[in-house]
Amino acid sequence: MNEAIKIRVCSVDDHPLMHEGIATVIRNQPDMLLVAEASNGREAIQRFREHKPDVTLMDLRLPDMSGVDAMLAIRAEFPEARVIILTTFAGDVEIQHALQSGARAYVLKKHAAERVGGSDPPSLRGEKAYSARDRRKFG
């Protein structure tokens, strides 16, 4: 990837350790730039308006609203917004709702460092990225 072109990322998570971990992973990627951070849904919507990131990493469960509701609010104003849902639970029915509502992908928090910091992640390039099981449902 051209060094002048970086993927602009907004990170949204209310857990301080996860929040810092994701920020560190992004800051250590030569092709990514952390442009905004938020710890709840309202902040996420405001940060998106201010910074218009290329991709938003959104925690599924936030203290003031769900990550899906925050994503829907963002996509209502910015239909092209790319959101990747972060979650703890692989079998969570809310993941299905998020994908059906327009999330580009979901990443289990325990795999966030390798999936977000991996080489050229498809979801950060704008492609949908699901598990094999979910590809059958939503692919």
N, C-alpha and C positions, 0 to 999 in steps of 0.2 A: 504494500500500500504506500502511496506517495506520502512522504513525511509531512507535507503541507496540508494534506487532507486527513483529518482525524474524525472519528466517530464521537459526536458530542452526546454525553450521557447525563441523565438526571437519575439520581438514586433516591428511592423513597423507602424508608424502613424506620419503625419506631424503637427497635431494640438497639441500644448504643453499640454493643459489640458487633452485631451484624452490619450496622450502618458503617462503622469504621472499617470493618473487614472489606466490604465491597468497595468503599472509597479507596482503600489501599491497593486493592487489585487493579482498579481502573487507573489510578495514578501511575502504576508500574507498567502499563501497557503503552508501547510507543505509538500505537494507532488510535488511542482513545484519549478523550479529554473530559474530565468531570466538570460539567458546567453548572450543576445545581444539585442541592441536597434538600430533602424534606423529611419530616418525621410524622406527618399525618396527611390525610387526604386533602384538606383545604390548602395546606402549604404546597402540596404536590401540584394542585391546579394552578396556584399563583406562580410557582416557579416555572411551570411549563409555559404559561403566558409570557413571562419575562424572558426566558432563555430559548424557547422553542428547540429543545434538544432533538437529535436524530433518533434517540431511543430513550425510553424511561424504564428503569428497573423498579417495579412496584410490588411492595409487600402485599400479599393477599388480605391480610388482616391488620387494619390500622385502628387506632383508638377512637377516631371520630366518625369514620365511615369505612366501608369495605374498600379494598383496593380496586375491585370491579366498579363500584360506584364512582370512585375518583377517575378511573380510566374512562368510563362512559361520559363523565362531565368534560374531560379533556377532549375526547373524540367528538363530542357534540360541537365544540368550537373549532377543533382541528382534526378533521376526519382522517388526515394522512398520518396522524400520530401513531408511532410504533411503541407498543407497551409489551414488556416481558414481565410476567407475573412471577414473583418469588414466593415459595410456599414451603412449609415443613412437611406436609403430608402428601404422599404420592397419590393416594386414592381419594383425595378430597373432591366432593361433588362440586364445590365452588370452582375448582379448576375447569371443569367442563363448562360451567356458566361463563367463566372468564374467556375461554377460547371461543365459545359461541357468540360472545359479546364483542369480539374483535381483538383479543390479545394475540400477539404474534407467536408467543411461545410461553412456556412456563419452565422454571428451573427450580429444582429442589434446593433448599438453602444449603444442605450438606454438600452439594456439588457446585455451588455458586462460583467458587474460585476457579475451578477448572473449566466450567461452561462459559463464564463471562470472560475470563482471562485466556481462554484457549486461542489457538491460532485461527483467526478469521471466522468467528462464530456466525452461523447462517442467520440467526435471528437478528443480530446486529447489522447485517447487511440488508435486512428488510425481508428475508425469506421467512416463511413460517417454519417453526421447528417444534415438533412434538415427539413424544415417546412413540415407539412402534405401535402400541395399543391405541393411542390417541390418533395416530395417522389414519388408522382404519376408520375411525369415527368422523374425523374432521378434515382429513387430507383431501 
